Amino acid sequence: MLDKMTVLTSLLFLLRFGITLSAVLDLHKRIIGGQDCGPQQHDYHVKLIDYDGELVCGGSLISEWWILTSAHCWKWGLKVIIGVHPGPGQLMIIQEPPHIFEENNIYHDIMLLKLPKRAVRRTIGIPPLGCTNPAVGAILETAGLAAMTTAPQFRRERNEAITLQCGSITVNGHEWVPLENGKYIAPTLTADSNPVDVSPGDSGGGVEYQGAIYALNTAINDTVTAFSGKSFFLDVCTYRDWINNTMIHF
């Protein structure tokens, strides 16, 4: 396995010469091919919306004060709905700047948002001390609120699900990828986009494994057709210490 500095050096080379995977990746946000989540499935899921109430991303309530989501979801005026599933939700406006992981002047696609007041909802933990990322073949569960249907020829639609959608994914690899033309990078788990796909609506939503959030919905490499290519999920285990330290000191 490549060491971290080797990987970062390689990515810097790619970004400098404009040769990035972002040409074939799109930040994703929805679950296609899943099913309605049960009342207690992903009930820590958070809905991120913009000033006009439009769906931006998903997230996870990992403590009474903190939401874990993707960095590319950030925008000023962001609002969150805690307890959106099974409802009723609790609306809050994010007032503090986001906490985004940064190393060697490179931002990683992971973000913590602090709530303006304590949330009275069930939370979910992050991976335990000494964790490793889920191995190839591991089955994880993801969730999202954006479109759950496709148009003819499996073309992606843009609408929103009424009920939170859940679906299982099987890990088939691990990759470091640059996102949004190199604005962010992410160590990811990968999975085939068939039979469950994720695409433009719920980036940042938590991917659950062994009772904790081990990954975040992050990106896809086919923005037009569902069930094609593969999906990418940021590996949360890599950032466990940073997450804990941020929540303690801020």
C-alpha positions in Angstrom: 0.0 0.0 0.0 1.3 3.5 -0.8 2.3 5.6 2.1 0.3 8.9 2.7 3.1 11.3 1.4 3.5 9.2 -1.8 -0.2 9.4 -2.5 -0.4 13.2 -1.8 2.7 13.8 -4.0 1.0 11.9 -6.8 -2.2 13.9 -6.4 -0.3 17.2 -6.4 1.4 16.1 -9.7 -2.0 15.3 -11.2 -3.6 18.5 -10.1 -0.7 20.7 -11.2 -0.9 19.3 -14.8 -4.7 19.3 -14.9 -5.0 15.5 -15.1 -7.7 14.9 -12.5 -10.2 12.2 -11.9 -12.8 15.0 -11.6 -13.3 14.8 -15.3 -15.1 11.5 -14.8 -16.4 12.0 -11.3 -19.5 13.9 -10.1 -20.3 14.6 -6.5 -23.3 12.6 -5.7 -26.4 12.9 -3.6 -29.2 10.3 -4.0 -30.2 6.6 -3.6 -31.6 4.7 -6.6 -32.6 1.1 -6.2 -33.0 1.2 -2.5 -36.2 1.0 -0.3 -37.9 3.1 2.4 -35.8 3.1 5.5 -37.4 1.6 8.6 -38.4 4.0 11.5 -35.1 3.4 13.3 -32.9 3.1 10.3 -30.6 6.1 9.8 -32.8 8.2 12.2 -29.6 10.2 12.9 -29.7 11.4 9.2 -29.7 15.2 8.8 -31.0 17.0 5.8 -29.0 20.1 4.6 -31.0 22.7 2.7 -30.1 26.1 1.3 -31.8 29.5 1.9 -34.7 28.6 -0.4 -35.3 25.3 1.3 -33.8 23.2 -1.6 -32.0 20.0 -0.8 -28.2 20.4 -0.7 -26.8 17.3 1.0 -27.2 14.8 3.7 -25.3 14.4 7.0 -25.1 12.5 10.2 -25.7 13.7 13.8 -22.6 12.3 15.6 -23.1 14.2 18.8 -25.7 16.5 20.3 -23.7 19.5 18.9 -22.1 18.2 15.7 -23.0 17.1 12.2 -20.6 15.1 10.0 -20.9 15.7 6.2 -18.9 16.4 3.1 -16.9 19.6 2.7 -18.2 20.3 -0.8 -21.7 20.7 0.7 -20.7 24.0 2.4 -22.4 27.3 1.6 -23.3 30.3 3.8 -26.9 30.3 5.0 -26.9 26.5 5.2 -29.8 25.2 7.2 -30.2 21.7 8.7 -33.2 19.6 9.6 -32.4 17.3 12.5 -34.6 14.2 12.8 -36.0 14.4 9.3 -36.5 10.7 9.5 -38.9 9.5 10.7 -39.9 13.1 11.6 -41.0 15.6 12.6 -37.8 17.4 12.0 -36.1 20.2 13.9 -34.8 23.2 11.8 -31.6 25.0 12.7 -29.4 27.5 10.9 -25.7 27.0 10.9 -24.1 30.1 12.3 -20.4 29.1 12.8 -17.8 28.6 10.0 -17.4 25.0 9.0 -14.5 22.8 10.2 -12.9 21.2 7.1 -9.8 18.9 7.3 -6.8 20.5 5.8 -3.2 19.1 5.4 -0.3 20.6 3.5 -2.6 23.2 2.0 -4.9 20.5 0.6 -8.6 20.3 1.7 -10.1 16.9 2.2 -13.8 16.3 1.5 -15.0 16.0 5.1 -16.6 18.6 7.3 -18.0 19.1 10.8 -20.8 21.6 11.4 -21.5 22.8 14.9 -25.1 23.4 15.8 -26.3 26.6 17.4 -28.1 24.6 20.1 -28.2 21.1 21.5 -30.1 18.5 19.3 -32.4 16.2 21.2 -32.2 13.3 18.8 -30.4 9.9 18.6 -26.8 10.2 17.5 -24.5 7.7 15.9 -20.8 7.2 16.6 -17.7 7.2 14.4 -15.4 4.2 14.1 -13.6 3.1 17.3 -9.9 3.6 18.2 -7.7 1.4 16.1 -10.3 1.1 13.3 -9.4 0.1 9.7 -11.4 0.8 6.6 -13.9 -1.9 5.6 -12.3 -4.6 3.5 -13.3 -5.6 0.0 -16.5 -7.6 0.2 -17.8 -5.8 3.3 -21.5 -4.8 3.1 -22.4 -1.3 4.2 -25.7 0.6 4.3 -26.2 4.1 2.9 -29.2 6.4 2.8 -30.4 9.5 1.0 -33.4 11.7 0.4 -33.1 12.8 -3.2 -34.5 11.1 -6.3 -35.2 7.3 -6.0 -36.4 6.8 -9.6 -35.0 7.0 -13.1 -36.3 8.1 -16.5 -36.3 5.7 -19.6 -32.9 4.1 -20.3 -32.0 4.6 -16.7 -31.3 8.3 -17.2 -31.0 10.1 -13.8 -34.0 12.3 -12.7 -33.8 15.2 -10.3 -36.5 15.1 -7.7 -36.7 14.3 -4.0 -37.9 11.2 -2.1 -40.7 11.7 0.5 -39.2 9.0 2.7 -35.5 8.4 3.5 -34.2 5.7 1.2 -31.8 3.0 2.4 -29.7 0.7 0.3 -26.8 -1.8 0.8 -23.4 -1.4 -1.0 -20.6 -3.9 -1.3 -17.0 -2.6 -1.1 -14.9 -3.5 -4.1 -11.8 -1.3 -3.7 -10.1 1.6 -2.1 -8.8 4.8 -4.0 -7.6 8.3 -3.3 -9.5 10.7 -5.6 -9.4 14.5 -6.4 -12.8 16.1 -6.5 -14.3 19.4 -7.9 -11.3 20.0 -10.2 -8.9 19.4 -7.4 -10.5 21.6 -4.7 -10.8 18.6 -2.4 -9.2 15.1 -2.2 -10.6 12.1 -0.5 -9.5 8.5 0.5 -12.5 6.5 -0.6 -14.1 3.1 -0.6 -15.6 2.1 -4.0 -18.6 0.1 -4.9 -20.4 -0.9 -8.1 -23.4 1.3 -8.9 -25.7 -1.7 -9.5 -28.1 -2.7 -8.0 -28.0 0.4 -5.7 -26.8 3.8 -7.0 -26.2 7.2 -5.6 -26.1 10.4 -7.6 -26.8 14.3 -7.7 -29.0 15.1 -3.9 -27.4 13.5 -0.8 -23.6 13.8 -0.7 -22.3 13.7 2.9 -24.9 11.2 4.0 -23.6 8.6 6.4 -22.7 5.0 5.3 -23.2 2.7 8.3 -21.1 -0.3 9.2 -21.0 -2.2 12.5 -23.1 0.4 14.2 -20.9 3.4 13.3 -20.4 5.8 10.4 -17.5 4.4 8.4 -18.0 6.4 5.2 -19.7 9.3 3.5 -21.5 9.4 0.2 -19.1 11.3 -2.0 -18.9 10.8 -5.8 -19.9 8.9 -8.9 -18.3 8.5 -12.4 -21.4 8.5 -14.5 -23.6 11.6 -14.2 -26.1 10.7 -16.9 -27.0 7.0 -16.5 -27.9 5.2 -13.3 -26.5 1.7 -12.4 -23.4 2.5 -14.5 -19.8 2.8 -13.4 -18.9 2.9 -9.7 -19.6 5.1 -6.6 -17.1 6.5 -4.2 -17.5 6.8 -0.4 -15.1 8.8 1.8 -13.3 6.7 4.4 -14.2 8.2 7.8 -11.7 6.0 9.7 -8.8 8.0 8.3 -10.2 11.1 10.1 -11.2 9.7 13.5 -8.7 11.6 15.6 -9.3 14.9 13.8 -13.1 14.5 14.3 -12.7 13.8 18.1 -10.2 16.7 18.6 -12.4 19.2 16.7 -15.4 18.3 18.8 -13.4 18.6 22.1 -11.7 21.9 21.3 -14.5 23.8 19.6 
